[in-house]
Amino acid sequence: MKLNKGGLKLCAAYIVFVILILTLAYLTSDPKGRVLLASLAWFPAGITFGILDVYPLMDQHPWTRFLGPPVSLLIMYLLGWLVNVIRFRHKVKETEALAHRLAEAKRSD
């Protein structure tokens, strides 16, 4: 299975971001600041869980709280994949337009 480079790059950037945010949360003396920074680290999963209304299920089953990091990484991978696909399609359209212009220029000569 070939993984998408754009998705992997965004996952790597997100892992660095999470490490920095959690380090800041650990070094902060304010308890509210710690909670805010720790919550910010798992923001993509939190938004997704909120949209899907999964929080009541997570209250019933405490082990599901560990789903935040893998779901966040999955979301980051999918966003990176989507950006990569959009960029690739844009490049293909530019290449087709250039080939069309070259073919017209060749015919007019």
N, CA, C and O atoms as a GROMACS GRO file, in nm:
protein
  436
    1MET      N    1   0.084  -0.116   0.000
    1MET     CA    2   0.000   0.000   0.000
    1MET      C    3   0.090   0.124   0.000
    1MET      O    4   0.180   0.136   0.083
    2LYS      N    5   0.064   0.213  -0.093
    2LYS     CA    6   0.144   0.334  -0.105
    2LYS      C    7   0.072   0.448  -0.032
    2LYS      O    8  -0.043   0.479  -0.061
    3LEU      N    9   0.143   0.510   0.062
    3LEU     CA   10   0.085   0.620   0.138
    3LEU      C   11   0.110   0.752   0.066
    3LEU      O   12   0.210   0.768  -0.004
    4ASN      N   13   0.019   0.845   0.084
    4ASN     CA   14   0.026   0.975   0.021
    4ASN      C   15   0.130   1.062   0.092
    4ASN      O   16   0.129   1.073   0.214
    5LYS      N   17   0.219   1.125   0.014
    5LYS     CA   18   0.325   1.207   0.073
    5LYS      C   19   0.268   1.332   0.140
    5LYS      O   20   0.315   1.372   0.246
    6GLY      N   21   0.168   1.392   0.079
    6GLY     CA   22   0.107   1.510   0.138
    6GLY      C   23   0.043   1.480   0.272
    6GLY      O   24   0.054   1.558   0.367
    7GLY      N   25  -0.025   1.366   0.281
    7GLY     CA   26  -0.086   1.326   0.406
    7GLY      C   27   0.017   1.297   0.514
    7GLY      O   28  -0.002   1.333   0.630
    8LEU      N   29   0.126   1.232   0.475
    8LEU     CA   30   0.231   1.202   0.572
    8LEU      C   31   0.302   1.328   0.620
    8LEU      O   32   0.338   1.338   0.737
    9LYS      N   33   0.321   1.424   0.530
    9LYS     CA   34   0.384   1.549   0.570
    9LYS      C   35   0.296   1.625   0.669
    9LYS      O   36   0.346   1.679   0.768
   10LEU      N   37   0.167   1.628   0.644
   10LEU     CA   38   0.077   1.698   0.736
   10LEU      C   39   0.069   1.625   0.869
   10LEU      O   40   0.059   1.690   0.973
   11CYS      N   41   0.073   1.492   0.868
   11CYS     CA   42   0.075   1.416   0.994
   11CYS      C   43   0.202   1.447   1.073
   11CYS      O   44   0.196   1.464   1.195
   12ALA      N   45   0.315   1.455   1.006
   12ALA     CA   46   0.440   1.487   1.075
   12ALA      C   47   0.436   1.627   1.135
   12ALA      O   48   0.479   1.648   1.248
   13ALA      N   49   0.383   1.722   1.058
   13ALA     CA   50   0.371   1.858   1.111
   13ALA      C   51   0.276   1.861   1.230
   13ALA      O   52   0.300   1.933   1.327
   14TYR      N   53   0.170   1.785   1.224
   14TYR     CA   54   0.073   1.781   1.333
   14TYR      C   55   0.135   1.716   1.458
   14TYR      O   56   0.108   1.761   1.569
   15ILE      N   57   0.216   1.614   1.441
   15ILE     CA   58   0.282   1.550   1.556
   15ILE      C   59   0.376   1.649   1.623
   15ILE      O   60   0.381   1.656   1.746
   16VAL      N   61   0.450   1.726   1.544
   16VAL     CA   62   0.539   1.828   1.602
   16VAL      C   63   0.456   1.933   1.676
   16VAL      O   64   0.493   1.975   1.786
   17PHE      N   65   0.344   1.974   1.617
   17PHE     CA   66   0.255   2.071   1.681
   17PHE      C   67   0.203   2.017   1.815
   17PHE      O   68   0.202   2.089   1.914
   18VAL      N   69   0.160   1.891   1.818
   18VAL     CA   70   0.108   1.832   1.940
   18VAL      C   71   0.217   1.823   2.048
   18VAL      O   72   0.191   1.850   2.165
   19ILE      N   73   0.337   1.786   2.008
   19ILE     CA   74   0.446   1.779   2.104
   19ILE      C   75   0.474   1.917   2.164
   19ILE      O   76   0.494   1.930   2.285
   20LEU      N   77   0.476   2.020   2.080
   20LEU     CA   78   0.498   2.156   2.130
   20LEU      C   79   0.385   2.201   2.223
   20LEU      O   80   0.411   2.258   2.329
   21ILE      N   81   0.262   2.178   2.183
   21ILE     CA   82   0.148   2.220   2.264
   21ILE      C   83   0.146   2.146   2.398
   21ILE      O   84   0.122   2.208   2.501
   22LEU      N   85   0.170   2.016   2.397
   22LEU     CA   86   0.170   1.940   2.522
   22LEU      C   87   0.287   1.978   2.611
   22LEU      O   88   0.275   1.975   2.734
   23THR      N   89   0.400   2.013   2.551
   23THR     CA   90   0.513   2.062   2.630
   23THR      C   91   0.478   2.194   2.697
   23THR      O   92   0.507   2.215   2.814
   24LEU      N   93   0.416   2.284   2.620
   24LEU     CA   94   0.372   2.411   2.679
   24LEU      C   95   0.269   2.388   2.790
   24LEU      O   96   0.272   2.455   2.892
   25ALA      N   97   0.179   2.293   2.768
   25ALA     CA   98   0.078   2.263   2.870
   25ALA      C   99   0.144   2.211   2.997
   25ALA      O  100   0.102   2.244   3.107
   26TYR      N  101   0.246   2.130   2.982
   26TYR     CA  102   0.317   2.075   3.097
   26TYR      C  103   0.392   2.184   3.173
   26TYR      O  104   0.397   2.182   3.296
   27LEU      N  105   0.448   2.280   3.100
   27LEU     CA  106   0.528   2.385   3.162
   27LEU      C  107   0.443   2.500   3.218
   27LEU      O  108   0.495   2.583   3.294
   28THR      N  109   0.316   2.506   3.184
   28THR     CA  110   0.229   2.612   3.231
   28THR      C  111   0.187   2.585   3.375
   28THR      O  112   0.152   2.472   3.411
   29SER      N  113   0.190   2.689   3.456
   29SER     CA  114   0.151   2.672   3.597
   29SER      C  115   0.001   2.692   3.617
   29SER      O  116  -0.054   2.651   3.720
   30ASP      N  117  -0.065   2.755   3.522
   30ASP     CA  118  -0.209   2.781   3.533
   30ASP      C  119  -0.287   2.655   3.495
   30ASP      O  120  -0.270   2.605   3.384
   31PRO      N  121  -0.372   2.602   3.585
   31PRO     CA  122  -0.447   2.480   3.553
   31PRO      C  123  -0.544   2.497   3.435
   31PRO      O  124  -0.561   2.406   3.355
   32LYS      N  125  -0.606   2.613   3.426
   32LYS     CA  126  -0.697   2.636   3.313
   32LYS      C  127  -0.621   2.642   3.181
   32LYS      O  128  -0.670   2.596   3.078
   33GLY      N  129  -0.501   2.699   3.185
   33GLY     CA  130  -0.417   2.702   3.066
   33GLY      C  131  -0.374   2.563   3.022
   33GLY      O  132  -0.367   2.534   2.903
   34ARG      N  133  -0.346   2.478   3.120
   34ARG     CA  134  -0.310   2.339   3.087
   34ARG      C  135  -0.425   2.268   3.016
   34ARG      O  136  -0.404   2.201   2.914
   35VAL      N  137  -0.544   2.284   3.069
   35VAL     CA  138  -0.661   2.218   3.008
   35VAL      C  139  -0.684   2.272   2.868
   35VAL      O  140  -0.713   2.196   2.775
   36LEU      N  141  -0.673   2.404   2.852
   36LEU     CA  142  -0.694   2.464   2.721
   36LEU      C  143  -0.591   2.414   2.620
   36LEU      O  144  -0.627   2.377   2.508
   37LEU      N  145  -0.464   2.413   2.658
   37LEU     CA  146  -0.361   2.368   2.565
   37LEU      C  147  -0.374   2.219   2.533
   37LEU      O  148  -0.355   2.178   2.418
   38ALA      N  149  -0.405   2.139   2.634
   38ALA     CA  150  -0.423   1.995   2.609
   38ALA      C  151  -0.543   1.971   2.519
   38ALA      O  152  -0.540   1.881   2.435
   39SER      N  153  -0.648   2.050   2.535
   39SER     CA  154  -0.766   2.035   2.448
   39SER      C  155  -0.734   2.078   2.306
   39SER      O  156  -0.784   2.019   2.210
   40LEU      N  157  -0.653   2.181   2.293
   40LEU     CA  158  -0.615   2.230   2.161
   40LEU      C  159  -0.535   2.126   2.083
   40LEU      O  160  -0.541   2.121   1.960
   41ALA      N  161  -0.460   2.043   2.155
   41ALA     CA  162  -0.379   1.941   2.088
   41ALA      C  163  -0.464   1.839   2.014
   41ALA      O  164  -0.423   1.788   1.910
   42TRP      N  165  -0.583   1.809   2.067
   42TRP     CA  166  -0.670   1.708   2.003
   42TRP      C  167  -0.790   1.773   1.936
   42TRP      O  168  -0.897   1.712   1.927
   43PHE      N  169  -0.774   1.895   1.889
   43PHE     CA  170  -0.882   1.972   1.830
   43PHE      C  171  -0.951   1.902   1.711
   43PHE      O  172  -1.074   1.900   1.708
   44PRO      N  173  -0.877   1.845   1.614
   44PRO     CA  174  -0.946   1.782   1.500
   44PRO      C  175  -1.041   1.669   1.543
   44PRO      O  176  -1.152   1.659   1.491
   45ALA      N  177  -0.998   1.586   1.636
   45ALA     CA  178  -1.085   1.478   1.682
   45ALA      C  179  -1.202   1.534   1.762
   45ALA      O  180  -1.314   1.484   1.751
   46GLY      N  181  -1.177   1.639   1.841
   46GLY     CA  182  -1.285   1.699   1.920
   46GLY      C  183  -1.395   1.756   1.833
   46GLY      O  184  -1.513   1.740   1.862
   47ILE      N  185  -1.356   1.823   1.725
   47ILE     CA  186  -1.456   1.877   1.632
   47ILE      C  187  -1.534   1.764   1.567
   47ILE      O  188  -1.657   1.770   1.557
   48THR      N  189  -1.464   1.661   1.524
   48THR     CA  190  -1.530   1.547   1.458
   48THR      C  191  -1.625   1.477   1.554
   48THR      O  192  -1.737   1.443   1.516
   49PHE      N  193  -1.581   1.454   1.677
   49PHE     CA  194  -1.667   1.388   1.775
   49PHE      C  195  -1.788   1.475   1.807
   49PHE      O  196  -1.897   1.422   1.830
   50GLY      N  197  -1.770   1.606   1.810
   50GLY     CA  198  -1.881   1.696   1.835
   50GLY      C  199  -1.984   1.695   1.723
   50GLY      O  200  -2.104   1.694   1.748
   51ILE      N  201  -1.935   1.694   1.599
   51ILE     CA  202  -2.026   1.690   1.484
   51ILE      C  203  -2.103   1.558   1.481
   51ILE      O  204  -2.223   1.557   1.453
   52LEU      N  205  -2.035   1.449   1.511
   52LEU     CA  206  -2.100   1.317   1.508
   52LEU      C  207  -2.175   1.285   1.638
   52LEU      O  208  -2.239   1.180   1.648
   53ASP      N  209  -2.168   1.375   1.736
   53ASP     CA  210  -2.236   1.360   1.864
   53ASP      C  211  -2.198   1.228   1.932
   53ASP      O  212  -2.284   1.149   1.972
   54VAL      N  213  -2.067   1.206   1.944
   54VAL     CA  214  -2.014   1.083   2.002
   54VAL      C  215  -1.983   1.100   2.152
   54VAL      O  216  -1.956   1.002   2.221
   55TYR      N  217  -1.987   1.223   2.201
   55TYR     CA  218  -1.949   1.246   2.340
   55TYR      C  219  -2.034   1.169   2.442
   55TYR      O  220  -1.977   1.120   2.540
   56PRO      N  221  -2.166   1.154   2.426
   56PRO     CA  222  -2.241   1.071   2.522
   56PRO      C  223  -2.191   0.927   2.525
   56PRO      O  224  -2.186   0.865   2.632
   57LEU      N  225  -2.154   0.873   2.411
   57LEU     CA  226  -2.099   0.738   2.405
   57LEU      C  227  -1.964   0.732   2.477
   57LEU      O  228  -1.933   0.633   2.543
   58MET      N  229  -1.885   0.838   2.463
   58MET     CA  230  -1.754   0.841   2.529
   58MET      C  231  -1.768   0.850   2.681
   58MET      O  232  -1.681   0.802   2.754
   59ASP      N  233  -1.876   0.911   2.728
   59ASP     CA  234  -1.900   0.915   2.872
   59ASP      C  235  -1.936   0.777   2.927
   59ASP      O  236  -1.901   0.744   3.040
   60GLN      N  237  -2.004   0.697   2.847
   60GLN     CA  238  -2.043   0.562   2.890
   60GLN      C  239  -1.925   0.465   2.886
   60GLN      O  240  -1.916   0.374   2.968
   61HIS      N  241  -1.835   0.485   2.793
   61HIS     CA  242  -1.721   0.394   2.776
   61HIS      C  243  -1.591   0.474   2.788
   61HIS      O  244  -1.547   0.536   2.690
   62PRO      N  245  -1.529   0.475   2.905
   62PRO     CA  246  -1.409   0.558   2.926
   62PRO      C  247  -1.291   0.523   2.835
   62PRO      O  248  -1.209   0.611   2.807
   63TRP      N  249  -1.280   0.401   2.788
   63TRP     CA  250  -1.167   0.363   2.704
   63TRP      C  251  -1.169   0.437   2.570
   63TRP      O  252  -1.066   0.446   2.503
   64THR      N  253  -1.286   0.490   2.530
   64THR     CA  254  -1.294   0.559   2.401
   64THR      C  255  -1.225   0.694   2.403
   64THR      O  256  -1.205   0.755   2.298
   65ARG      N  257  -1.188   0.743   2.520
   65ARG     CA  258  -1.116   0.871   2.528
   65ARG      C  259  -0.978   0.862   2.464
   65ARG      O  260  -0.920   0.964   2.428
   66PHE      N  261  -0.927   0.742   2.450
   66PHE     CA  262  -0.797   0.723   2.386
   66PHE      C  263  -0.806   0.726   2.234
   66PHE      O  264  -0.705   0.709   2.167
   67LEU      N  265  -0.925   0.747   2.180
   67LEU     CA  266  -0.941   0.755   2.035
   67LEU      C  267  -0.902   0.891   1.978
   67LEU      O  268  -0.887   0.905   1.857
   68GLY      N  269  -0.884   0.992   2.064
   68GLY     CA  270  -0.850   1.126   2.018
   68GLY      C  271  -0.725   1.134   1.933
   68GLY      O  272  -0.731   1.185   1.821
   69PRO      N  273  -0.611   1.086   1.982
   69PRO     CA  274  -0.489   1.097   1.900
   69PRO      C  275  -0.495   1.023   1.766
   69PRO      O  276  -0.458   1.082   1.664
   70PRO      N  277  -0.540   0.896   1.761
   70PRO     CA  278  -0.542   0.832   1.629
   70PRO      C  279  -0.643   0.895   1.533
   70PRO      O  280  -0.618   0.903   1.413
   71VAL      N  281  -0.756   0.939   1.586
   71VAL     CA  282  -0.856   1.003   1.499
   71VAL      C  283  -0.802   1.136   1.447
   71VAL      O  284  -0.823   1.170   1.331
   72SER      N  285  -0.732   1.210   1.532
   72SER     CA  286  -0.672   1.337   1.488
   72SER      C  287  -0.569   1.313   1.379
   72SER      O  288  -0.565   1.386   1.280
   73LEU      N  289  -0.486   1.211   1.395
   73LEU     CA  290  -0.387   1.179   1.291
   73LEU      C  291  -0.454   1.136   1.161
   73LEU      O  292  -0.409   1.173   1.052
   74LEU      N  293  -0.561   1.060   1.172
   74LEU     CA  294  -0.634   1.018   1.052
   74LEU      C  295  -0.693   1.138   0.980
   74LEU      O  296  -0.688   1.146   0.857
   75ILE      N  297  -0.750   1.230   1.056
   75ILE     CA  298  -0.808   1.350   0.994
   75ILE      C  299  -0.699   1.433   0.926
   75ILE      O  300  -0.719   1.482   0.815
   76MET      N  301  -0.585   1.448   0.992
   76MET     CA  302  -0.474   1.523   0.931
   76MET      C  303  -0.424   1.456   0.804
   76MET      O  304  -0.393   1.523   0.706
   77TYR      N  305  -0.416   1.322   0.806
   77TYR     CA  306  -0.373   1.249   0.686
   77TYR      C  307  -0.472   1.272   0.572
   77TYR      O  308  -0.431   1.297   0.458
   78LEU      N  309  -0.600   1.263   0.602
   78LEU     CA  310  -0.702   1.281   0.498
   78LEU      C  311  -0.702   1.424   0.443
   78LEU      O  312  -0.721   1.444   0.323
   79LEU      N  313  -0.679   1.523   0.530
   79LEU     CA  314  -0.669   1.661   0.481
   79LEU      C  315  -0.548   1.679   0.391
   79LEU      O  316  -0.556   1.745   0.288
   80GLY      N  317  -0.435   1.622   0.430
   80GLY     CA  318  -0.315   1.628   0.347
   80GLY      C  319  -0.335   1.557   0.214
   80GLY      O  320  -0.288   1.605   0.110
   81TRP      N  321  -0.403   1.445   0.217
   81TRP     CA  322  -0.432   1.372   0.093
   81TRP      C  323  -0.520   1.456   0.002
   81TRP      O  324  -0.497   1.463  -0.119
   82LEU      N  325  -0.623   1.521   0.060
   82LEU     CA  326  -0.715   1.604  -0.018
   82LEU      C  327  -0.641   1.721  -0.082
   82LEU      O  328  -0.662   1.750  -0.200
   83VAL      N  329  -0.556   1.788  -0.007
   83VAL     CA  330  -0.479   1.900  -0.062
   83VAL      C  331  -0.388   1.851  -0.174
   83VAL      O  332  -0.374   1.918  -0.276
   84ASN      N  333  -0.327   1.736  -0.157
   84ASN     CA  334  -0.239   1.681  -0.259
   84ASN      C  335  -0.317   1.647  -0.386
   84ASN      O  336  -0.268   1.672  -0.497
   85VAL      N  337  -0.436   1.593  -0.373
   85VAL     CA  338  -0.519   1.560  -0.489
   85VAL      C  339  -0.559   1.687  -0.563
   85VAL      O  340  -0.555   1.692  -0.686
   86ILE      N  341  -0.598   1.790  -0.488
   86ILE     CA  342  -0.637   1.916  -0.552
   86ILE      C  343  -0.519   1.978  -0.626
   86ILE      O  344  -0.535   2.027  -0.738
   87ARG      N  345  -0.401   1.976  -0.564
   87ARG     CA  346  -0.282   2.030  -0.631
   87ARG      C  347  -0.248   1.950  -0.756
   87ARG      O  348  -0.210   2.009  -0.857
   88PHE      N  349  -0.260   1.818  -0.751
   88PHE     CA  350  -0.227   1.733  -0.866
   88PHE      C  351  -0.324   1.762  -0.981
   88PHE      O  352  -0.282   1.773  -1.097
   89ARG      N  353  -0.452   1.775  -0.950
   89ARG     CA  354  -0.549   1.802  -1.057
   89ARG      C  355  -0.524   1.938  -1.120
   89ARG      O  356  -0.540   1.954  -1.241
   90HIS      N  357  -0.484   2.036  -1.039
   90HIS     CA  358  -0.454   2.168  -1.092
   90HIS      C  359  -0.333   2.161  -1.186
   90HIS      O  360  -0.333   2.224  -1.291
   91LYS      N  361  -0.231   2.083  -1.149
   91LYS     CA  362  -0.113   2.068  -1.235
   91LYS      C  363  -0.149   1.998  -1.365
   91LYS      O  364  -0.097   2.034  -1.471
   92VAL      N  365  -0.236   1.899  -1.358
   92VAL     CA  366  -0.278   1.827  -1.479
   92VAL      C  367  -0.351   1.922  -1.574
   92VAL      O  368  -0.328   1.920  -1.694
   93LYS      N  369  -0.440   2.005  -1.519
   93LYS     CA  370  -0.513   2.100  -1.604
   93LYS      C  371  -0.418   2.200  -1.668
   93LYS      O  372  -0.434   2.234  -1.785
   94GLU      N  373  -0.318   2.248  -1.593
   94GLU     CA  374  -0.220   2.341  -1.650
   94GLU      C  375  -0.141   2.274  -1.761
   94GLU      O  376  -0.114   2.336  -1.864
   95THR      N  377  -0.104   2.149  -1.740
   95THR     CA  378  -0.027   2.076  -1.841
   95THR      C  379  -0.110   2.054  -1.966
   95THR      O  380  -0.059   2.068  -2.078
   96GLU      N  381  -0.238   2.018  -1.949
   96GLU     CA  382  -0.326   1.999  -2.066
   96GLU      C  383  -0.345   2.130  -2.142
   96GLU      O  384  -0.346   2.130  -2.265
   97ALA      N  385  -0.360   2.241  -2.071
   97ALA     CA  386  -0.376   2.370  -2.136
   97ALA      C  387  -0.249   2.408  -2.213
   97ALA      O  388  -0.258   2.460  -2.324
   98LEU      N  389  -0.133   2.382  -2.156
   98LEU     CA  390  -0.007   2.411  -2.224
   98LEU      C  391   0.008   2.324  -2.348
   98LEU      O  392   0.050   2.372  -2.453
   99ALA      N  393  -0.025   2.197  -2.336
   99ALA     CA  394  -0.016   2.106  -2.452
   99ALA      C  395  -0.112   2.152  -2.563
   99ALA      O  396  -0.078   2.144  -2.681
  100HIS      N  397  -0.230   2.198  -2.525
  100HIS     CA  398  -0.328   2.246  -2.623
  100HIS      C  399  -0.275   2.371  -2.695
  100HIS      O  400  -0.287   2.383  -2.817
  101ARG      N  401  -0.216   2.464  -2.618
  101ARG     CA  402  -0.160   2.586  -2.679
  101ARG      C  403  -0.045   2.553  -2.772
  101ARG      O  404  -0.032   2.612  -2.879
  102LEU      N  405   0.040   2.458  -2.733
  102LEU     CA  406   0.152   2.419  -2.819
  102LEU      C  407   0.104   2.354  -2.947
  102LEU      O  408   0.160   2.376  -3.054
  103ALA      N  409  -0.001   2.272  -2.936
  103ALA     CA  410  -0.057   2.206  -3.055
  103ALA      C  411  -0.118   2.311  -3.150
  103ALA      O  412  -0.104   2.300  -3.272
  104GLU      N  413  -0.186   2.411  -3.095
  104GLU     CA  414  -0.242   2.516  -3.179
  104GLU      C  415  -0.133   2.599  -3.245
  104GLU      O  416  -0.145   2.636  -3.362
  105ALA      N  417  -0.028   2.627  -3.170
  105ALA     CA  418   0.083   2.705  -3.226
  105ALA      C  419   0.152   2.626  -3.337
  105ALA      O  420   0.195   2.684  -3.437
  106LYS      N  421   0.162   2.496  -3.322
  106LYS     CA  422   0.225   2.412  -3.423
  106LYS      C  423   0.140   2.407  -3.550
  106LYS      O  424   0.193   2.406  -3.661
  107ARG      N  425   0.007   2.404  -3.533
  107ARG     CA  426  -0.082   2.400  -3.649
  107ARG      C  427  -0.080   2.532  -3.725
  107ARG      O  428  -0.089   2.533  -3.848
  108SER      N  429  -0.068   2.641  -3.653
  108SER     CA  430  -0.072   2.772  -3.719
  108SER      C  431   0.058   2.802  -3.796
  108SER      O  432   0.060   2.887  -3.884
  109ASP      N  433   0.166   2.730  -3.761
  109ASP     CA  434   0.292   2.752  -3.834
  109ASP      C  435   0.291   2.690  -3.967
  109ASP      O  436   0.389   2.699  -4.040
   0.00000   0.00000   0.00000
